[in-house]
Amino acid sequence: MKNYASILELLLRLRQACDHPYLVFAAALSKDSVRSKECPLCLDVIDDAVAPRECGHPACRSCLLECVQRTKRCPVCRADITFESIGTLPRATRFSVDLKTRWRSSAKVDALLKDLAEIQTLRKQNGAEGVGKTVVFSQFTSMLDLVWMALDRAKIKSLRIDGSRFENEKELSLSTSNVLLVSLRAGGVGLNLCAASCAILLDIHWNPQFDAQAQDRVHRHGQTRDVVIKRYIVNGSVEEQLLKVQKRKQDIADGALGAATEKDKKQAKLTELKLLFAEA
């Protein structure tokens, strides 16, 4: 387990490369070593790092904000913390290139633009009552930055909900836009988006419940339209293996691991890592 965090970071880079090459090759480096640390809440490599002033323990922005909303305590040392005390760890920009002058698309961004164009055509043919709006989910806030840039270049208006917004700011309306960009961990819960009839998941989370909760924001009580759920998977990539990990996690949900020892849980993590590197 000594190299567990390093393996997680390498897997994170492989997953990000499936979304967009800039997430790996043009990512701005943090001024400290937090980039390779594990979030104490989602147990993934920290993305968009923040820390409370009271204790300085880093975590993902969306994870820590959700934790403060629920418990108002640091997940590591249990110190009392507030929204106001959470600060972004130093980093000048998310990317080391100017996106406006050196823009580059990716397979998933191209697929998204194509799907949005088709949905817009259907809306014109069938009316807003027949075809709702679209919610785009990603677990990486930096990917949402790139998608927003692509939509802006394509003259497509969009709204966004991510970990930088507090709970009372989630009451956003889709009335001025047909596309809503949502951080998977920040917007996967607490939202009712029945105005939308299509949910697009740009990437896969380790925990299948995160994906399921995101889909439930659209497919829920009060929805009167047929709902379309799309998930983008890169052929022959680590994402296909991650699907197998998700299936395994789903199979054992509410099962033996609910009462497993720490040793059992560590062994399960190792099994999942081996599954990711197994031959298809």
C-alpha positions in Angstrom: 0.0 0.0 0.0 3.1 2.3 0.1 2.6 3.5 -3.5 -1.2 3.6 -3.3 -1.5 7.4 -3.5 0.9 7.4 -6.5 -1.1 4.8 -8.3 -4.3 6.8 -7.7 -2.7 9.9 -9.1 -1.6 8.0 -12.2 -5.1 6.6 -12.7 -6.5 10.1 -12.2 -4.3 11.3 -15.1 -5.5 8.4 -17.3 -9.1 9.2 -16.6 -8.5 12.9 -17.2 -6.8 12.2 -20.5 -10.0 10.5 -21.6 -11.8 13.8 -21.1 -9.4 16.2 -22.6 -5.6 16.3 -23.2 -5.3 19.7 -21.5 -6.4 18.2 -18.2 -3.0 16.3 -18.2 -0.6 18.1 -20.4 -1.6 21.7 -19.7 -2.7 21.5 -16.1 -1.2 24.3 -14.0 0.9 22.9 -11.1 -0.1 23.7 -7.5 2.5 25.6 -5.5 2.6 22.7 -2.9 2.5 19.0 -2.9 -1.3 18.7 -2.3 -1.9 17.6 -5.9 -0.8 14.1 -5.1 -2.7 13.8 -1.8 -5.8 11.8 -1.3 -9.1 13.6 -0.4 -10.3 12.3 3.1 -13.9 12.4 1.9 -14.0 10.9 -1.6 -10.7 9.0 -1.3 -9.7 10.2 -4.7 -6.7 12.4 -5.6 -7.7 16.0 -4.6 -9.2 18.1 -7.4 -9.6 21.9 -6.9 -7.9 21.8 -3.5 -9.1 23.9 -0.6 -8.5 23.8 3.2 -10.0 25.4 6.3 -7.9 28.0 8.1 -8.5 26.3 11.5 -6.5 23.2 10.7 -5.2 23.4 7.1 -6.3 19.8 6.1 -6.8 19.8 2.3 -9.7 18.3 0.5 -11.6 18.6 -2.8 -13.6 21.9 -2.8 -17.0 20.2 -3.5 -16.4 17.5 -0.9 -15.4 19.9 1.8 -18.3 22.3 1.2 -20.7 19.4 1.3 -19.1 18.2 4.6 -19.4 21.7 6.1 -23.0 21.8 5.1 -23.7 18.5 6.9 -21.4 18.5 10.0 -19.5 21.8 10.2 -16.4 19.8 11.2 -13.1 19.0 9.6 -13.3 15.4 8.3 -9.7 14.7 9.5 -9.4 16.3 12.9 -13.1 17.1 13.7 -12.3 20.8 14.3 -15.2 23.2 14.0 -15.0 24.9 10.6 -17.2 27.3 8.6 -17.8 28.2 5.0 -16.0 31.5 5.5 -12.9 29.8 6.8 -12.4 27.6 3.6 -9.7 29.0 1.3 -8.4 27.9 -2.1 -4.9 26.6 -1.9 -2.5 28.7 -4.0 -2.6 28.2 -7.8 -2.6 31.0 -10.3 -4.7 29.2 -13.0 -6.1 25.8 -13.8 -4.2 25.7 -17.1 -0.7 26.5 -18.2 -1.9 27.7 -21.7 -4.2 30.5 -22.8 -7.4 28.7 -23.8 -8.6 31.5 -26.0 -5.5 31.6 -28.3 -4.5 27.9 -28.0 -7.8 26.2 -27.9 -7.9 22.5 -28.6 -11.0 20.2 -28.6 -11.3 16.5 -27.6 -13.3 13.5 -28.7 -15.8 14.0 -25.8 -16.1 17.7 -26.3 -16.8 17.1 -30.0 -19.4 14.4 -29.1 -21.1 16.8 -26.7 -21.4 19.6 -29.2 -22.8 17.1 -31.8 -25.4 15.8 -29.2 -26.4 19.3 -28.2 -26.9 20.3 -31.8 -29.2 17.3 -32.3 -31.1 18.0 -29.1 -31.6 21.6 -30.2 -33.0 20.4 -33.6 -35.4 18.1 -31.8 -36.5 21.0 -29.5 -37.3 23.1 -32.6 -39.2 20.2 -34.2 -41.2 19.1 -31.1 -41.2 22.2 -28.9 -40.0 22.7 -25.4 -42.8 20.6 -24.0 -41.7 17.5 -25.8 -37.9 17.8 -25.4 -36.4 19.3 -22.2 -33.1 20.9 -21.6 -29.7 19.3 -21.0 -27.6 18.8 -17.9 -23.9 18.0 -18.4 -22.1 16.4 -15.5 -18.4 16.0 -14.8 -16.4 15.2 -11.7 -13.6 17.6 -12.8 -14.3 21.3 -12.4 -11.4 21.9 -14.8 -13.3 19.9 -17.4 -16.3 22.1 -16.9 -14.0 25.1 -17.7 -13.1 23.5 -21.0 -16.7 22.6 -21.8 -17.8 26.1 -21.0 -15.1 27.5 -23.4 -16.3 25.1 -26.1 -19.9 26.1 -25.7 -19.0 29.8 -25.7 -17.1 29.3 -29.0 -20.1 27.5 -30.4 -22.4 30.4 -29.2 -24.3 28.1 -26.9 -25.5 29.7 -23.6 -25.0 27.7 -20.4 -25.3 28.0 -16.7 -23.0 26.3 -14.2 -23.1 24.8 -10.7 -19.9 23.6 -9.0 -18.3 23.5 -5.6 -17.6 27.3 -5.6 -21.4 27.8 -5.0 -23.1 27.4 -1.7 -26.4 25.5 -1.1 -28.7 28.5 -1.3 -27.1 29.4 -4.7 -28.2 26.1 -6.2 -31.7 27.4 -6.8 -30.7 28.4 -10.3 -33.2 28.3 -13.1 -32.7 26.9 -16.6 -35.1 29.6 -17.9 -32.2 31.6 -19.6 -30.3 28.6 -20.9 -30.8 25.2 -22.5 -27.6 23.7 -21.0 -26.5 23.4 -17.3 -23.0 22.4 -16.4 -22.8 20.6 -13.1 -20.0 19.3 -10.9 -20.8 15.7 -10.1 -20.0 15.9 -6.4 -21.3 19.5 -5.9 -24.5 19.2 -7.9 -25.3 15.4 -7.8 -27.5 15.9 -4.7 -30.0 18.5 -3.6 -31.1 19.5 -7.1 -34.4 19.1 -8.9 -33.9 19.5 -12.6 -37.2 18.3 -14.1 -37.0 21.1 -16.7 -34.3 18.9 -18.3 -34.9 15.6 -20.1 -31.3 14.7 -21.0 -28.4 14.1 -18.7 -24.9 13.6 -20.1 -22.1 12.2 -17.9 -18.8 13.1 -19.4 -16.8 10.8 -17.1 -17.1 8.0 -14.6 -16.7 8.2 -10.8 -15.2 5.4 -8.6 -18.5 5.3 -6.7 -21.5 4.3 -8.9 -23.8 6.0 -6.4 -22.5 9.4 -7.5 -23.5 8.7 -11.1 -26.9 7.4 -10.0 -27.6 10.4 -7.9 -26.7 12.7 -10.8 -29.1 10.9 -13.1 -31.8 11.2 -10.4 -31.6 15.0 -10.6 -33.4 14.7 -14.0 -35.2 11.4 -13.7 -37.3 12.1 -10.6 -40.8 12.8 -9.3 -42.5 15.5 -11.3 -40.7 14.6 -14.6 -43.3 14.4 -17.4 -41.0 13.8 -20.4 -39.0 10.7 -21.5 -35.5 11.0 -20.0 -32.3 10.2 -21.9 -29.2 9.4 -20.0 -25.9 9.4 -21.9 -22.5 8.4 -20.7 -19.3 9.0 -22.7 -16.8 6.1 -22.6 -13.5 6.1 -24.5 -13.0 2.7 -26.3 -10.1 0.7 -25.1 -9.3 3.1 -22.2 -9.2 2.9 -18.4 -12.8 4.0 -18.4 -13.9 0.6 -19.6 -12.1 -1.0 -16.7 -13.6 1.5 -14.4 -17.0 0.4 -15.5 -16.1 -3.1 -14.2 -15.1 -1.6 -10.9 -18.4 0.2 -10.7 -20.3 -3.0 -11.3 -18.3 -4.7 -8.6 -19.0 -2.0 -6.1 -22.7 -2.0 -7.0 -22.8 -5.8 -6.6 -21.4 -5.6 -3.0 -23.4 -2.5 -2.0 -25.3 -3.2 1.2 -23.4 -6.5 1.4 -20.4 -7.8 3.2 -18.3 -4.6 3.1 -20.9 -2.9 5.2 -19.5 -4.7 8.2 -16.0 -5.4 6.9 -12.8 -4.7 8.8 -10.3 -2.1 7.7 -8.1 -4.9 6.4 -10.9 -6.2 4.3 -11.5 -2.7 2.9 -7.8 -2.2 2.0 -7.8 -5.6 0.3 -10.9 -4.6 -1.7 -9.2 -1.4 -2.9 -6.2 -3.5 -4.1 -8.5 -5.8 -5.9 -10.2 -2.9 -7.6 -6.8 -1.5 -8.7 -5.8 -4.8 -10.2 -9.1 -4.9 -12.0 -8.3 -1.5 -13.6 -5.1 -2.9 -15.0 -6.5 -6.2 -16.1 -6.6 -7.1 -19.8 -10.0 -6.4 -21.4 
